[in-house]
């Protein structure tokens, strides 16, 4: 006999580890003793999005002003490193427009054509932002470096003082935007009950992650440009400035690759965090009517939406009405403990000996993965 259905929910938060009473009573929902802070209210994810939007707007405003100043200073000074940084800021500005679009479009309600919603819009626009960083930033920086080496440079550096001043102001502006993004990441880390380093690796907001990557590379790129221009002025060797352009280009290409790889994994269909998967499996295995969880599949549909599909083998002796009551109770409880799990499907099946052996192997492999993640988090 096979049944499946879905339990709705409208907000996302990091799940707490549930505790199942021993012996558990069918009518009681498991408690979650983990006391880490979580957002309250149905608009928790909307509040996060609002904070992220402010962060993106701050970065966009800073980049537009900086791009104009860098472009004017680069033309006035004839500096390839400064022009490379201008291209970098233009690329960042365009990407932030993409990210703002993703915040709005990903919140659209499900419809007939997209029954699971539009949460993956974030991953698509983050991928476009990565392409923009690669093409507009990285490639143009390499071009500027090659052109500077082939054309040489005059010894007139009268405009370089202006260029250095522009870069100094740019570093302050980019640093301010970076600090805001870091504060927001720290807030997300506190809500998730983990450290900053773990949040940067495992955070679920591609928009915030992209802004943080852009601001970090922008600050480092400005430092490269400052060093290149200063060494060019002191030594008269254009190779230093060309090298700065190449370094800026290489930095942007690397960041674009990392962001594109993460977005690709999420667009294809990525499982949720292994710690959360283990919590889900343990909850299901702890139910008094469930004998074996033969398979557990999850997929992130967005920041606040997760698909959970499980095949379970129930203990014998339950009639069809009791089975229906068990499924409803289990899914309702799961939706309360894990509000982001808004698409829950439970399929009742008869587990064979092979199914049980595979379930045991899957459980052991998941425990090993979680242990590795926890070691990595402790070492961060």
C-alpha angles and dihedrals in degrees: 000000000000130000132169137176143153134248114208127223134166109207142052133223137151106276122245122228106262124223118214115206116242107260094016120220115224093227097051125086115224118255124236110221095183105111100196112134119266132181117261130215133039094277097060094115090044089055090051090050091050091054091047091050090054089050091051092047091051090050092046094051092048093048095049092053093042094048091054093047093047093048093050092044092046093052092044093048097034088228118161092196092053092047089050089054090049089056089047092055093046090052091049091050093052091046092053089055086055091050093050088052089052092053092055100038096046091060095061116122121253117267138180093280094044106030093169093053133242101287093124090064085088092061092047094052091044087055091052089050090054091051089050092053090050098046104033098032111026100036094044091050091053089049092052092049093050092046092051092052094048097044100040122208140264121239092240105110098163092124095048094083087059089048093050090049090051091051091049091054090044090055090054093049095045090046091054091052090047092052091054092050091049091051090053092048089051090052091052090048091054091050090050092046096237140105129272094255092051091048091052090053099040106023114133101215110091091183094059091041091054093049090049092050091048094049093046094050090043091057092046091045091053089052090052091049093048092051093045094050093044093049090047090054094047099044103024089229113134089197090081092058093043088052089052089054091050091049091050090050093049091048092052093046091052093049091046090052093051094047092045092050092052093046091048092054091050094046093050091052121276126200119237123259112304091234090058091046090054091050090052093048093048091049092052093044089051094060112108094227097048116088100177138002099216095184139001121194126182135178132182110236094178142320092297102024131076133173115219120187121176136174112212134183113215126210112262123259100059119121123217094266092052090048090054091050091050093051093048092048094047094048093045091052092047091052091052095049096039106031092177089063093087096150109058123169123180119187119194112217140161108253118221124208088262091051091053092049092050091047089054091050091048091050092051093047091050091050090052091049092050091048090053091049092049091049089051091050092049091050093049 
